[in-house]
Amino acid sequence: MAGVSRLQYTTEIRLIRVMCTGRIDLSFIIRALLNGADAVFIGGCHPGECNYMVQGNYHTLGMVHLCKKIMENIGINPERLRIDWCDAGEGIRFSRIMNEFSGKVKELGPLGQGEGLDEHELKSKLEEVTKLVPYIKMAKKEKLEKRLENEEEYSEFFTSEEIDTLFKEIPSYYIDPEKCQACGICFRRCPVEAIVGGKNQIHVIDQEKCIKCGTCFEVCPPKFQAVTKISGEPVPLPIPEEQRAIDRKTKKK
């Protein structure tokens, strides 16, 4: 509507259309910053007026406030992320919001420079958060699914202390070579192929690839219980490759 009405608004904005704000994932925001955007704006229909999912914009509201706390935790100004509501017919409102946000971003300066982070440090922090997105979503699943009646409540829904704890208690997963039966379930279900293994081969988790989603822990058959969740202590070194062959006769004994 703003374009059709020839309303003037900043040209620095790059618009990406999605069917609903509820489709915007936490990883999209981090990826945008990692790809060079100085800030991210999310605009959608007013709460309660979602055209596709009744709870879509509420879900995004919670996710945005979680992301703001994460940004704050890694040293990025949370004001670089904004969410606001604007219907397709509110061209004047959209134009005003875009100009306001653009002015704010100019005050903050280029991403990283305004925070005193060099390019390498900024990239490293964002890449680490990207890797942890599945873990963050699993850890905060219940809160992200909760719908609050008052929009203002979302700003206090996630606390800085909560995010500090979230990053301090990042779990790791380890496959006990004494219990692994090489059933291959975790190998097949790992979403990032972080598990190394084969037929009659003890499986090993590549800790560099692991995204801490916990899938392996959840799918390991109860009769084996080979996957261990570790928090607050180092992960044991993987068993040497030449020792990974399973002797079925020995295992049965």
C-alpha positions in Angstrom: 0.0 0.0 0.0 2.9 2.4 0.8 4.4 1.8 -2.7 1.0 2.2 -4.5 0.3 5.4 -2.6 3.8 6.7 -3.5 4.6 7.3 0.1 8.2 8.0 0.8 10.2 5.8 3.1 13.9 4.8 3.5 15.6 3.0 0.6 17.9 1.0 2.9 15.2 -1.5 3.7 15.2 -4.9 1.8 11.8 -6.5 1.9 11.4 -10.3 2.1 7.8 -11.5 2.0 6.6 -14.5 4.1 3.1 -15.8 4.3 2.9 -15.2 8.1 5.3 -13.8 10.8 4.8 -17.2 12.5 6.9 -18.7 9.8 10.0 -16.7 10.8 12.5 -18.8 12.6 15.0 -17.6 15.1 17.8 -18.8 12.7 16.5 -16.3 10.0 17.3 -13.3 12.2 20.8 -14.6 13.2 21.5 -15.5 9.5 20.5 -12.0 8.4 22.9 -10.4 10.8 25.6 -12.9 9.8 25.1 -12.0 6.2 25.7 -8.3 6.8 22.4 -6.7 7.8 22.8 -4.0 10.4 19.4 -4.7 11.8 16.2 -6.7 11.3 12.6 -5.5 11.2 9.6 -7.9 11.4 6.2 -6.6 10.5 2.9 -8.5 10.5 -0.8 -8.2 11.1 -2.0 -7.0 14.4 -2.3 -9.6 17.2 -5.6 -11.4 17.0 -5.9 -10.6 13.3 -3.6 -13.2 11.7 -4.8 -14.2 8.3 -3.2 -17.7 8.4 -2.5 -18.8 12.0 -4.4 -17.4 14.9 -1.4 -17.6 17.1 1.3 -16.8 14.4 2.2 -13.3 15.5 2.1 -14.2 19.2 4.6 -17.0 18.5 6.8 -14.5 16.7 6.5 -11.9 19.5 7.9 -14.4 22.0 10.6 -15.5 19.6 11.7 -11.9 19.0 12.0 -11.1 22.7 14.0 -14.3 23.2 16.3 -13.2 20.3 16.7 -9.8 21.8 18.0 -11.3 25.1 20.3 -13.6 23.1 21.7 -10.6 21.2 22.2 -8.7 24.4 24.0 -11.7 25.9 26.6 -11.9 23.0 27.1 -8.1 23.0 24.8 -7.0 20.2 22.5 -4.1 20.8 18.9 -5.6 21.0 17.5 -2.4 19.5 18.8 -3.7 16.1 15.8 -6.0 16.2 12.2 -4.6 16.0 8.8 -6.1 15.6 5.7 -4.1 14.9 2.2 -4.5 13.5 1.0 -3.1 10.2 -1.9 -4.2 8.0 -1.6 -4.2 4.2 -3.8 -1.1 4.1 -1.8 0.9 6.6 0.7 2.5 4.1 1.2 5.6 6.1 2.0 3.7 9.3 4.4 1.4 7.4 6.2 4.4 5.9 6.5 6.0 9.3 7.8 2.9 11.0 10.4 2.3 8.3 11.7 5.8 8.6 11.8 5.6 12.4 13.7 2.3 12.4 16.1 3.4 9.8 17.0 6.5 11.8 17.5 4.4 14.9 19.9 2.0 13.0 21.9 4.9 11.7 22.3 6.1 15.3 23.6 2.7 16.3 26.0 2.6 13.4 27.2 -0.5 11.5 26.7 -3.9 13.1 29.7 -4.7 15.3 31.3 -1.3 15.1 28.6 0.3 17.3 29.1 -2.5 19.9 32.9 -2.4 19.8 33.2 -5.9 18.2 35.7 -6.6 15.4 34.5 -8.5 12.3 36.0 -11.8 13.4 34.6 -11.7 16.9 31.1 -10.7 15.6 31.1 -13.5 13.1 32.3 -16.0 15.6 29.6 -15.1 18.1 26.8 -15.2 15.5 28.0 -18.6 14.1 28.0 -20.1 17.6 24.5 -18.9 18.2 23.4 -20.3 14.8 24.8 -23.7 15.7 22.9 -23.6 19.0 19.5 -22.6 17.6 18.0 -26.1 17.8 19.2 -26.5 21.4 17.7 -23.1 22.3 14.4 -23.9 20.7 14.2 -27.3 22.5 15.2 -25.7 25.9 12.6 -22.9 25.6 10.0 -24.9 23.8 7.3 -24.6 26.5 7.8 -20.8 26.9 7.8 -20.2 23.2 4.5 -22.1 22.8 2.9 -20.1 25.6 0.5 -17.3 24.5 0.3 -14.3 26.8 -2.8 -12.2 26.7 -1.0 -8.9 27.3 1.5 -7.9 24.6 3.6 -5.9 27.2 4.2 -9.1 29.2 6.4 -10.5 26.5 9.1 -7.9 27.2 9.7 -9.5 30.6 9.0 -13.0 29.6 12.7 -13.9 29.1 15.3 -12.6 31.5 19.0 -11.9 31.1 19.8 -14.3 34.0 17.7 -17.0 32.2 19.8 -16.6 29.0 23.0 -16.6 31.0 22.0 -20.0 32.5 20.9 -21.2 29.1 24.4 -20.7 27.6 26.3 -21.9 30.7 24.4 -25.2 30.8 24.8 -26.2 27.2 24.6 -30.0 27.1 26.8 -32.4 25.2 25.9 -35.9 24.1 28.1 -39.0 24.3 27.6 -42.5 23.1 28.9 -45.0 25.7 31.0 -47.6 23.7 30.2 -50.2 26.2 26.4 -49.9 25.6 26.2 -49.1 21.9 24.8 -51.9 19.8 25.2 -50.2 16.4 21.5 -50.3 15.8 21.9 -47.2 13.6 18.8 -45.4 14.9 20.7 -42.3 16.1 22.9 -42.4 13.0 19.8 -42.2 10.7 17.9 -39.6 12.8 20.7 -37.1 13.4 19.6 -34.0 11.5 23.1 -32.8 10.8 24.9 -36.1 10.2 27.1 -35.6 13.3 27.1 -39.3 14.2 29.8 -41.5 12.7 29.1 -45.2 12.5 28.2 -48.2 10.4 27.2 -51.9 10.6 28.7 -53.5 13.6 30.6 -50.3 14.4 30.3 -48.5 17.7 28.8 -45.1 16.9 30.6 -41.8 17.8 29.3 -38.3 18.0 31.3 -35.6 16.2 31.2 -32.9 18.8 32.2 -30.2 16.3 29.1 -31.0 14.1 26.7 -31.6 17.0 24.0 -29.0 17.4 22.9 -30.1 20.9 19.3 -30.9 19.7 19.2 -34.1 21.8 17.6 -36.2 19.1 20.2 -39.0 19.6 19.3 -39.1 23.3 15.6 -39.3 22.7 15.7 -42.0 20.0 18.2 -44.4 21.6 16.3 -47.5 22.5 15.6 -47.8 26.3 17.0 -51.3 26.4 20.4 -49.9 25.3 20.5 -46.4 27.0 23.8 -45.8 25.2 23.5 -42.0 24.8 24.4 -39.9 27.8 23.6 -36.3 28.3 26.6 -34.4 29.8 26.5 -30.9 31.3 29.1 -29.0 33.2 31.9 -31.4 32.5 34.1 -32.4 29.5 33.0 -35.1 27.1 35.1 -38.2 27.1 37.4 -38.7 24.1 35.9 -40.8 21.4 37.0 -44.4 21.2 39.8 -44.9 18.6 38.5 -46.0 15.2 40.4 -49.3 15.2 38.6 -50.3 18.4 35.0 -49.6 17.2 34.2 -53.0 15.7 31.6 -54.8 17.7 32.2 -58.5 18.6 28.6 -59.7 18.8 29.7 -62.9 20.8 31.5 -60.8 23.4 28.5 -58.4 23.6 26.1 -61.2 24.3 28.2 -62.5 27.1 
